Amino acid sequence: MAAARTPQGATGIGGAKGSSRGGGSGRFMGSVRSVGRALHFPVTGPARGIRKATHAHGAGESGLGKLIELHGVNGAGDVMITIALASTVFFSVPTDEARGRVALYLAITMAPFTVLAPVIGPLLDRLPHGRRAAMAGAMLARALLALIIAGAVSTGSLELYPAALGVLVASKAYGVVRSAVVPRLLPPRFSLVKANSRVTLGGLAATAIAAPIGAGLQAIGPRWPLYGAFVIFIAGMFLSFSLPSKVDSAKGEDVALLAADEEHLHGPHLKPVKRPGLRTVGIAVTHALGANASLRWLSGFLTFFLAFLLREHPLTGESAAVSLGLVVVSAGVGNALGTTVGAWLRARAPEIIIVTVVAFVLGAAITAAIFFGAFLVACLAAIAGFSQALAKLSLDALIQRDVPERVRTSAFARSETMLQMAWVFGGAVGIVMPLNGYLGFSVAAAVIATGWLATLKGLLSSARQGGSPKARVA
């Protein structure tokens, strides 16, 4: 019995010692893991939160969550380049010289885009299998252009301007393709308005996060935000290819025609159509597109006009850079608020919403023209951002309501192309306009008034008719 107890006792003692050593090692490793988790949490915690938000309500399964994240990457990269260029393009040379250079290279760089814009939509219709590659190409182009700009900021060479405006073109091209992709990634029981509002809010949130980071990099040196943009856009290029393969699928799609003539609306052609498969988008959509074009024109106009105007005539008591920053923040807040309100309204009476917000912008532009001042400039920027976001979501609602599903993707691509063209024309006018606030805002009010009056009757008529879909096979 004693002999039997002795080994057991020895074993027990040895086991207790081993257990003690193992417990100490386990506690040490647990402490290491705890420290590791604490160090990683600032990154993994927000990342999990972002992934949970972007993939909620079926967006993860449909692929919409990945598009939201991609659009966030797009916004973060763009704001990095904007911060780097703010002190280089607008503030480092005399105003007249800067305006001349920007106007010249806007003409050189954007003129081809304007000429080719009418064929971008049809090109996407014919080559739908390249949407992921097109988005990745827009990301890669901006990554490479960011490096070119980084090399030019220190030397002040002229290649800075075409590279900067090339970034702008690539950004607009991405926007066209992204609009065509959204309808392919809708989760069940998800409206286009809700999907587009989520994508837009994702981009705005990423921009808000990246802006202070870009400002910190700018404090280190003017090249650093551009290096940051390069890394972000390279990541965006790979993320583009992570979108579901159905993005490139043209199954069930057809070509949309941005027209609403009686012949298309009320029956087939009496004569054979040279290009079979064209569809009309309906009167409400075309009028809403015209109203949105006037608001997008205003956005381009204010971007360039205020950039130079506030440099010469900054807001009271502020520097030119701070003045421009305040206006940009006002526009961003207005845009976010408009997107939030649009998602909350859920496409209720989109025609009435568009008519109302354009009238709202018109009143703000007239007020700014008559009583030109710092506060009114910031208010106009905020109202323009709010109205543009809300009107665009209302246009999305009309496209979903009135355009047949098989041509909806094409309609989005072509409508976004038209809106990008309106932005370009607005920017060109903003550059050549004399730096007179009263005159500039009077011209803006006249353009908005023209767009509002041209679409008022058609949109109200469509609203009175109950918004019944009228699009038919041409």
Secondary structure, DSSP 8 states (H G I E B T S, - for coil): -HHHHHHHHHHHHHHHHHHHHHHHHHHHHHHHHHHHHHHHHHHHHHHHHHHHHHTGGGHHHHTHHHHHHHHHHHHHHHHHHHHHHHTTTTTSS-HHHHHHHHHHHHHHHHHHHHHHHHHHHHHHHH-GGGHHHHHHHHHHHHHHHHHHHHHHHHHT-TTHHHHHHHHHHHHHHHHHHHHHHGGGG--TT--HHHHHHHHHHHHHHHHHHHHHHHHHHHHH-TTHHHHHHHHHHHHHHHHHTTS-GGGG--TT----B----HHHHSS--SS--SSTT-BB--HHHHHHHHHHHHHHHHHHHHHHHHHHHHHHS--TTS-HHHHHHHHHHHHHHHHHHHHHHHHHHTSSSHHHHHHHHHHHHHHHHHHHHHS--HHHHHHHHHHHHHHHHHHHHHHHHHHHHHS-GGGHHHHHHHHHHHHHHHHHHHHHHHHHS-S-HHHHHHHHHHHHHHHHHHHHHHHHHHHHTT------B-
